[in-house]
């Protein structure tokens, strides 16, 4: 069954609700967006930061986003007892031998909860708190009752310490560091007057029915292979950075991205919904920036990570062309006879011949002059020029200087002539086949470039109008897309040069020799799938 996108009025309603919650807040755009999305998706938000940074105000504003929402707020200390969170023991129940609490007005009956200094929670309340946050249930005596909790906002000045708090920390899918207002925003903060509480149009707050519909429809949103690949790569990268994300969190992250897509009126998750990933995967606040940098580098690449894959493929084809261009084969004459180079570097069809013999010191050897007497070859060992000139000098003072240039006076030996080499000639079938495969890859690179161009041109619609992405991110996204486009254009240029290089390879003289041309294996490397 095809998933129906969220009606446009829902997206617009959420945008108006979000903007209303932001009224009279300075530099709290991100935590408000995360808080509203967390509640819509049925998740919880953790705010880390010093006191006085509007953490409780964010939680109180979130309450106003829902009709008839009850609110519970408590500051936890290491001395906090369960009664402060879950209600006092019921005297009437105790009289009837039942161990039950009076929960009305306490956390088990709250729609939105703000738990300040949540990591001060002690073991006496920890288990009940975990069940309430994760399963939306509370064990009251012998009964497990459902709770109406839409979203809990936890706050802390510091990160949890101790393994007993890891499970509680993991229950907060979204995490956001909240610091003091910057110098640029300080004057705006000073200009605020009164309590600054938002006033929302009565038609904007969501009902329980609205939330149920959003969450039911969100699970039907498709998660394309490109997004799945992004999550898989992020998981590997996080592992290499020693950042642990539990399997439970990864499943919740997918659900969050589906809710993000649905509330933006889409029937499938986009890589732009991945803007939320840094807020779901850090364990320490400083890790958020490096995770965001990883995501920003990913932006613009589709499911198979085209830049790396295409670059590798182009390099393979460039190496193949270079190999073909530099290949040498023995030359043949017009009759097909192999050619060799004799001692004078002249081509010949004879593989062997005579050449001047040299001694182990690589000195040329000669025959003794005719009037030398005896064996002129010195028993096949010959004589060097100094030996002939220096021995019996008086006898050879009148030796003609051209004696040593005359090949008839050289001591000769049998030699194997080297083959005459020339650039390898290829059959037309080989050239056409290589050119065709390079052209096919060029088409894929050009298709990737076209998709990048389309995404860049659609940024205003897909990013600037995104419910949960803060304004200004499109500049970062555009920068990354432009970088990817430059890579795509460079690869396209290189592939055209490869195709031209194959077309210009030396061709065989006779087409009948095609079967003897060098065999080339096609590049068997997975290409990127077409992106979204």
Buried (B, 14 or more C-beta within 10 A) or exposed (E): EEBEBBEEEBBEBBBBBBBBBBEBBBBBBBBBBBBBBBBBBBBBBBBBBEEEBBBBBBBBBBBBBBBEBBBBBBBBEEEBEBEBBBBEBBEEBEEEEBEBBBBEEBBBBBBBBBBBBBBBBBEEBBEBBBBBBBEEBBBBEEEEEEBBBBBBBBBBBEBBEEEEBEBBBBBBBBBBBBEBBEEEEEEEBEEEEEEEEBEBEEEBBBEBEBBEBBBEBBEEBBBBBBBEBBBEBBBEBBEEEEBEBEEEBBEBBBBBBBBBBBBBBBBBBBBBBBBBBBBBBBBEBEBBEBBBEBBBEBBBBBBBBBBEBBBEBBEBBBEBBEEBBEBEBEBBEEEEEEBBBBEEEEEBEEEEBEBBBBEEEEBBBBBBBEEBEEEBBBEEEBBBEEBBBEEEEEEBEEEEEEBBEEEEBBBBEEBEBEBBEEBBBBBEEBBEBBBEBBBEBBEBBBBBBEBBEEBBEEBEEBBBBBBBBEEEBBEBBBEBBEBBBEBBBEBBEBBBBBBEBBEEBBBBEEEEBEEEBEEBEEBEEEBBBEBB
